[in-house]
Amino acid sequence: MVVVSRRWFQTPWEFRESALFTAVAVAGGFFVQYVASGQGIPKLHLPVNAIVLSLFAALILSIGVLLRNNSIVKWFGGIPLGLCLIVAIAALSLIGGIVPQGEVAAGSVSALFGVNQIFSSWPFALTILLFLANLGLSLSWRLVPFKMQNIQFILFHAGFWIALSCGIFGASDLQRLVMKVDEGQQSNLGYMESDTPQQLPFSVFLHDFTLEEYPPQLFLYDPQNNRPLQERTKATTLVRKGVKASWKGVDVEVLDFLPFALPTQNGLPEPADRTAGVPFARVRITSADAAPSESWISTGSPMMKPYAAQLGGLFLVMMPGTPKAFRSEVTVRNDNGQQTTATLEVNHPINVMGWKLYQMGYDNEVGRWSKYSVIEVVRDPWLPAVYLGFYMIMAGNLLFFWNGIKKREVAS
């Protein structure tokens, strides 16, 4: 039996032609990047990018329908090229994950080839564009003529095409700004990485910022090195009444705990309002080197020094609890005078005029006494289209599993 080896570019083209084409396309993208002195693809904004994407989709659909029997078009929309392009996208994404992304020295090799900004580079954009063309051609062959048995394929692949294309083409329209608003004040300025403010179509008035903390913790503090000795603590001890803690040769018991208190003239704490009070604990300290003693300790605040109990050359202190939740009471007013009062919390944004407002941060130096709130404002007009694509993918997957269940029932 004589085995005849298949010649290069003998129709129908297969994986080796697809791999060569993909490699040439990626190399061509890097060449364009180099010729452009490291400048990536131009950023298109609405409505230009939407028009370009619509024309591109119409072109791919027309080619797929009108030239479906052409051998080159069949190969271009086939599985071998699609898989090779997926591998290329994965390889370029791996470069983006390994090489730090950001500005580098102009004229350097990484800058000229766009390695430090791979996701906006010509090789990445060209590979994505070719993959969208490949996916669009295969999709057009299932769309025309339309058949119900193709609905699962159409939902999954059309959803993937919409999510990927809208996510890529709409990336330039994503706006992510940060606002710093003082209590009792309002602001309509957002900042990006630069110090130049951007005026927003609404203003945010901060009524109040509140922060809830977990119970404070007991630590040994070394004044000579100015740091807590966490390694000397057997376990992180949350302070509450009745809690006991032990260190080498030292036993501590919390006799009383006041979550919000202030010291009186004689130095003893009394319960106070949570807005001004700080945690106080009365502890009994027992050690082999000294008689048992009792003392009040506190976390202190920006307005008051902490209370500590001396243990030889060390001090027993209470460290403030870690943040549990923080929120901002805000009123958002647009240019038309309409206003919305809401509570901003982490992972609970509010929607205003197509913008999403997220609770982002506060003054970490003073904690719950912060007099300002840091709010992130995000606008992504392409997000509904991306969500539509994801929902279509989910529907396609559900239909796939449903058809599999029905086939099993018929077979049984």
N, C-alpha and C positions, 0 to 999 in steps of 0.2 A: 504494500500500500504506500503510495507516494503522497507525502504531506506537502501541500503547496503553501508557502508562507504568504501571508497577506501583505501587499505592498502599502506603503504610506499613501494616505489620501485616496485610497481606493474606496469608492462608495459601497455601502454606507459608512460614513466616518464613525469611529468608535472612541474608546477611552484615550488612546495615545494621541490622536489628533486633538481631542478635547483638552488633554493635559498640556499639550504644546501650545494651543491657542491661549489657554488661561495663563501660562507662564509668560508668553509674549505680551499679553494684555497687562499683566502686573508690571513687567519690566518697562513697557511703554509708559505706564502711569508714573513710575519713578523717573523716567527720562523727562517727561513733561514737567514734573515737579522740579527737577534739576535745572531745566532750561528756564523755568519761571523763577529761578533764584530762591527756591524754597517757598514761594507763595502758594498756598493751598487753593482750593476751589473758591470761586467768588460766592459770597453769601447772598442768596436771593430771598426777598421778603414778600409778604402778601401785598398785592395779589399775584405778583409775577411768578413766584414758585408754584402757586396753585394752577396757574395757566400752563406753565411748562409741564407740570405733572399730568394735567388733563390731556394735553397734546401728545405727550409720550405714551400714555395709556391708549389713546385712540389710535395712534400709529401702530403699536404692537398688536392691538386687536384687529386692525385692518389687515396687517401683513399676515397674521395667523389665519384669518378667514379666507382671504383672497389667494394666498400663496401656500396653502396648506399642503399641496402635493409636491412642492419644490423640495428637492433633496437637501439643499443647504438650510432651508427654513426648518425642515424636519429635524436636522441635526442640531440646529441652534436651540430648538425647544425641547430637545431630548434629555433623557436622564443622564447620559455620560457627561455632557457639558455642565449640567446642573450640579452634579456631585463634585466635579473639579472646581467649580466656582465656589461652592460651599467650603471646600478645603482651603481655597485661597483666602476667603473671608476669615476663616478661623485662624489661619496663619498670621494675617495682618492684625487681627484682634489680639493675638498672642503677643505680637510686638508691642501693641498699645498697652498691654497689661504688664509687660516686663520693663519696657523703657519708660522712664518718668516723662509724663506728658506736661508740656508747658513751654515757656519761652526759654530759648538757649541763645548762645552767642551767635550773632549774625555771621554768615559765611562759614560756619562750621559744617562738617560733613552731615551731622544729624539734622541740622537746619536746612541744608540744601536739598536733602532727600525727604524732608518732612517726617522723619522718624519720630520726632518729639511731639508731633501733632498729627498722628497717623489717621485719626478719624475724620479729619477735614482735609486729608491729602488727596492728590490725584489718583494714586493707585487704588486707594480704598473706594473712592467715589466711582471710578471706572468699573471696578469689580462688582460693586453693588448694582450699578446700572445694567451691566450685562446679566447679572443674576435676575434682576427684575424683568428684563426682556425674556430670558429663558423661561421664567415662571409664568409670565404673561402669555407667551405663545402656547405653552401646554394647557393653560387655562382656557384660551380662546377655542381650542379644539373640542373642549367639553361644553362650552357655552353655546356654540353654533355647530350643528343644530342642538337645541336644548332637549334633554331627556331626563326624566325624573330619576332614573337610576344613577345619574351623575351628580345628584344634588349634594351628596356627602363630599365628593371630591371638590365640587365648586365652592361649598361653604368653607372648607378647610383652606384651600389654596387661595381663594379670593380674599379671605380674611387675613391670611399671612401676607399677601401682596399689599393689601390696604394698610395693615399695621406697620410693615417695614417701610413702604414708600412714604407714608405720611410722617412716620417718625424721622426719616432721613431728610426729606424735603422741608419739613416743618421745624427742624432743629434751630434754624436761624431766627425763628419767630419766638422762641422761648425766652422770656424775660424773668430773671430771678434777682430781686433786689432785697435789700435789708434796710429796715427803718428802726431808728432809735427814738422812742417817745417817752418824754418825762411825765411823771404824774401831774395831773392838772393842766397839761399842755396838749397841743395838737400839732401834727406834722403831716405834710403831704410830699415829703422828699424821701426818695429811696436811693440807696448807694449800691453800686456794683463793686468790682475790684478797685476801681479808681476812686479818687476822692471827689470827683465831679458828681454832684447830686443830679438826680433825674426827677422832674416834677410828675407826680401821679395825678390821675383824674379824680382823686378823692383824698380826704384827710382823715387821720385817725386821732381821736381824742382819748387819752388814757385816764380813766377814772381812778383805778386802783390796781396795784399789783400785789398778789399774795402768793406765798410759798409755804407749802407744808413739808415738814421734815420728819424723817424717822427718828426714834428716840436717840439721844446722844450715846456716846460710847466711852467706856473707861480706858484710859491709857496711862502708861508711865512716861513721864517727860524728862528728858535729859537736858538741863539748862546749859551745860557746858558746850554741847554740840547743837543746841537749839533744834531738837527734833524729838518726836515721840518714839519710844522704843517698842515698836510693834513686835519685834522678834522676842521680847521678854514676856509678851502676853500669850497665855495658853490658847485663848479663843477670844474673838470679838464679843464684848459684853455690852448688850444694850441695857441702858440704865432704866430701872423701874424699881418700885418698892419691893423689898425682899430679895433682890438679886444678890448673889454672892460671887465673888471673883477671887482667884488665888494666883499669886506670883511666887517665885522662889523665896520662901521665908515670910511672906506677907499674905494675910487674908483680909478681904474687904467685904463688908456687908452694907447694902443700901438700906438705911433705916426709914428714910422718908424721901419722897420725890415730888417736887413741884414743877410741872412742865412750863409754867409761866409765872415768874415771881420777880420782885425787885427788893433790894436790901433796904432796911429801915435805918434810922439814925444809929441804932446800936449794932448795926452790921448783920442782923438776922433777917432772912428773907420773909416776905409776905406775898401771898398770891396777888397777881396783877393782871392787867389786860394783856391779851396775847400780842397786841401790836407793839407793846413796849417791854413786856416781861421776857425773861430768859430762863432756861432750865436750871434749877437748883436741886442738889441732892445732899442729904445728911448721911454721912458714911461713918461706920465704925471700922477702925484699922487695928488689926492685931498682928503683932510680929514677935519673934523670939527675942529681939534686941531691946524692946521697949514695952512699957505698959500699954494696954488698950487705950485708944483715944478716939474721940468723935470730932468730926469737922464738917463744915458746909463747903461744898465745891460747886462751881457753876461754869458754864461755857463762856460767859461773858458776851459782849456784843461790841459793835463799833463805837458805842457810847460808854461802855463800862468794861473795866478790866476783869478777866476771869478770876474766880476763886480756885485755889489749889491747896492740897494737903501735902506737907513735906514728909518724905520718906528717906531719911538720910541725905544723900546727895541727889536724890531724885524727887519728883513731885507726882502725886496722883492728880490727874486732870480729867475733865470731861471734854471730849471733842464733839462739836456740833454734829447732829445727825445728817446723813446724806439727804439730798432733795427727794421728796416723795412725789410731789405734784406742784406745779406752779401755773398760774393763770393770770390773765389780764382782763379787766372789765373795760371794754372800749365802746366808743360810739364812732361809727364810720359815716361820714357825710360826703356825698358826691357834689359835683358842680351845680346840679339842679336843685340843691337844697334838701334832697331826700336823705334820710339818715336811718341807720340800723344800729341798735345797741345789742351787743353780744358778749359772750365770754370766750376768750381765746384760751385753749389748752393744747398741750402737746398731743399731736395726732388727731386733733379735732379742729380742723380749719373752718373758716367761714368763707362764703363766696360773695364777692362784691364786684359787679360790673365786669364779669369775666375774669377777675383776679381771685386768687385764693390767698388768704391770710393765715399764716401759721405762727403759733407761739414758738419762738426760737431760743431766747435766752434772757439774761438779766445781768445785773452787776454782781459778778461772782465774788468780789472782794467783801461785800457786806451781806450777801445771801438774802434772807427774807426781809431785810431792811432796804432792799434795793428801791431806789426812787425812779427807776426807769425800766422799760421793757424793750426787748429786742424782738422785732416782728419781721418775719420773712414774707414777702409778697411775690407771688408767682403767677405769671400769665402764660398759658400755652393754648393758643386757639386751635391747634391741631389735635389736642388731646381727645376730643369726642370721636374724631375719625379713627384714632389709634384704638380707643376702647371698642369702637364698632368692629374693627378687625379682630380684636381678641374675642369678642362675643361670638363672631362668626366661626372662629376656630373652635371655641368651646361647643357651639352647636354642631359643628361637623364631627367632633369627637363623640359627643353624645349619640348622634345618629349612627356613627360607626359601631358603637357598643350595642345600640338597640338592634341594628341589623344583625349583628353577631348572635344576640340572644334569640331573635326570631328564627334564624337559620338553625340553631341548635334545637329549638322546639319542633321545627318541621322535620329535622332529621330523626328526632326521637319518636 
